[in-house]
Amino acid sequence: MTNPIISLKNIDVTFTQKKRTIEAVKNVSIDVNRGDVFGIVGYSGAGKSTLVRAINLLQVPTAGQVVVNGETFFDGQSSKGVQIKPKDLRDRRRKIGMIFQHFNLLNERTVAENVAFALQHSPLSANEKKAKVSELLELVELSDRSEQFPSQLSGGQKQRVAIARALANDPEILISDEATSALDPKTTNQILALLKKLNAEFNLTILLITHEMEAVKEIANKVAVMQNGAVLEQGSTLDIFTKPQAPLTKEFIETATNQDKALAAISATDVVENLPAGQLFARLTYSGNSTNEPLITGLYQNFQVVASILYGNVEILQGTEVGSLLVVLSGTEAGLAAGLDSLTDQGVTVEILKGTKA
Ligand SMILES: Nc1ncnc2c1ncn2[C@@H]1O[C@H](COP(=O)(O)OP(=O)(O)OP(=O)(O)O)[C@@H](O)[C@H]1O
């Protein structure tokens, strides 16, 4: 079994304001393995930022256990809670880089100075620091901008400066808190590609906090979905996309794969609006080796179920094909029941969106 680089167990974070109590994080347990790109997805206010701030104790939890790299930072069961000395905590925090939506750069300092700022406590000599800054700016492809000021840069360039700064102390973990939320789609993809490259080249573990499942789909191998402080479900990105359980997860996936628009348009068509009795409107989701053609021909050949495909979509997730079909199925009651069972047996997720299965 691999030891997680981050282990959060039964984390609660409760804020008390005057007479109001806000349970920002409720009983959350997450294990992140070295080299994971772990997506934490949820709408604003779900508790994502509070949860990740608990990792480096920028937010001390109310209960639970925080273990990073095998070292217990916090244990709510122990009387003193925080288990690590302030000086050690400062050192450990340098090994956990963070990037944010609004970049948090120092506007009156140049690009190179912004990156160098993160090295102020580093034991490196002045020359070594200079070399390190150049190396980092090269990594994020901003060597030619080193003497410019943040105001002279685009949003994507500012975020790359922030990434270079976050990597200055060779962290093992990078926390990306809505880092692409203020960027346009093309720039978002460039930043995600850079994060993916850092993950692949340096085995950097990345926590990707986002309200956009598209970002998770692009680069995360695992994902947890949060709502009202709690994790609704978590698992490999492939499993979550092919077998989502919670309605919120389904909503995120529909948006990320543009199925929401297709579903709305198709649901309004005559064939679905006036679905005859005995027919079913369904979504079939499959991954890996199944492809839609044998599935559909199998339904007809074995069960005399006719499937009209109203919409089809294929995504590549972690190198695996994930297909979704919106279909109207017609056949005999027994044929439909057996046909759907056979799809399930083949690992296809079947959701009946309209009509009733006998
Ligand atoms: N220091 C604090 N004091 C009181 N309440 C807080 C504090 N920090 C966060 N909260 C509350 O905790 C809840 C979770 O906030 P959090 O910022 O973690 O959510 P989020 O999912 O990261 O959303 P966003 O992306 O909008 O920041 C919210 O209701 C927020 O108002």
Boltz pocket constraint, residues with backbone or C-beta under 6 A from the ligand:
constraints:
  - pocket:
      binder: B
      contacts: [[A, 15], [A, 16], [A, 17], [A, 22], [A, 23], [A, 24], [A, 42], [A, 43], [A, 44], [A, 45], [A, 46], [A, 47], [A, 48], [A, 49], [A, 50], [A, 51], [A, 178]]
      max_distance: 6.0
